[in-house]
Amino acid sequence: MKHLLAVVLSVICVWGGSSVWGMSSVTASTKAHAETMADRIIRIGEQYLGTKYSEMNCSEFTSIVYERATSGRVVMPASDDEQRWYGRAVEPPERGDLVYFNENKGENKGENKGENPVTHVGIYYGNDQILHSSEHFEEVVISEMGDIDGYL
């Protein structure tokens, strides 16, 4: 059974520069802003469509997009395996959430070791699509999630 994992960073409150809260900690009046933030994340991500993978890998892409979308309030490491700990798991993912993949199907290669190592990250675009920097397509693209193996 696949474990659904997406990290809500579309609504983020940073307290003391280190603690991160997800959607459940915001009030009803802030939820309208959450939709705006998700749209901002997507809009900023779309500005990178066509950028070569050699210039920006998947985790660098998501890190840059979130930092720009939050005006520097969210700074994530440029490592897909480390990024997944910067929020909380949600099911199902919503537009603007980060989604993670283990394309090695548990082969535990390189730095990505553990029970469910992450080998790829993208931004959930909606309708089972992701906005991501793809090594396969060699650029930032919008793809079907089903085209990438190992959704966590």
N, C-alpha and C positions, 0 to 999 in steps of 0.2 A: 504494500500500500504506500502510495506516495504521500509524503508529508508536505503539506502546503506551507511554504514559508515566504512571506513577504515582509519587509520591514517598513513600518509606517514612519516615514520621516517627513511626510508632507505637512504635518503640523508638529512643530517642534518648539518646545520652550526650553531654553538653556538657562539653568540656574547655576551661578558661580562658574560658568564656562565649561562644566563637565557633565552634569546630569541631563539626560534626555528623556522627555515624556512623549508618549504617543497620543492618539486620538482620544482614548478614554479619559484623559486628564483635562480635556478642554471643556469649557462650558458651552451651552447651546448657542449663545451669542457669538462664540468664536467659530462654530462649525461652518458658518457662511464663509469665513476667512479661509477655512481648510480647503474648500472647493477652489477658491481663488489661488491658493498656494499650489494646489495640484496642477491647475492650468498654467501657472507660472513655471513650474518645473518642466512641464511638457514643452511650453513655448521656448524656454531657454535651451532645452535638449534638442529641439528641432532646428535651432540655429546651427548646430554642429553636423546636420545631415550632410553626408559626402566627405567629411573629414577622414583622412586616411588613418587606418588602424595603426600604422607605423608611427603616427604622430600622437596617438592617444588610445591606449588600450581600454578595455571595458571598465575597469575600476577607476582609472584616471578620469574617464568620461563621467561616470556617476558622481565622483568626488567633486569635480569641477562644476557640474550642473547644480548640485545641491548647495555648494558654497555660494555660487552666484545667485541662486533662487532665494537664499536666506540672507543675502547681503553680508556674507561672511560669518554669520552666527553658527553655522554648522560646518565644521571642517572635519572631514572623514579621512582616514588613511587611504592611500592609493593601492589597497590590497583588497580584492574581493572577499577573501576569507575573513579578514578583520572587519570589513564593513558590516557584515551581517550582525554584529554584536552592538551596533549603534542604534538600536530601536527595539521593537518587539514584534513577534510573529503575529500575523493576522491571516484570517481566512474568510472569504477569498480576497485576493489583492484588489486594491482600488487604483484608479488612475493616479499616477505619480509615485506609487509605492515602488520600492526596490524588489526585484525578484531574483532568485539565486538558482544556480544550476551546478550539478556535479556531472560533467560530461565524461568523466573517467569511470563512472559506475563503480566506485569503491576501490579503484586501483591504488589510491593514496600515493600520488606522484608529487615530487618536489615539496614546496612549502605547505601545500594544502593537505595536511594530514589530520585525521580524526574520524569520528563516526560518520559525519556527512561533510566531507571537505568541499569547499566551494571552488569551482574552476571558472565560473562566469557569472556576471551580474549585469542586469539591465533595468530599465525603468518601465513599469507596467503602463502601457499606452491605452489600454481598453480593448474590448472585443478579442481577448486572447492574443494580443499583439504586444511586442516590446520594442522600445527604442533603446538601441545599444550599439556599442562599438564592436563590430563583428570581425573576428579574425578570418572567418570563412569568406565573407564578402569583401574583406579588406578595407572597410569603412564604416562610418556610423550610418545605420539603416533602421527601418521599422520592419520587423519580421514577425511571422507567426510563432507563438511560443512553442507549438508542437513540432516546429522544425529543429528545435534544440533538444538534445537528449539530456535526461537527468534532472528534470525540474524537482527542486527540493520542496 
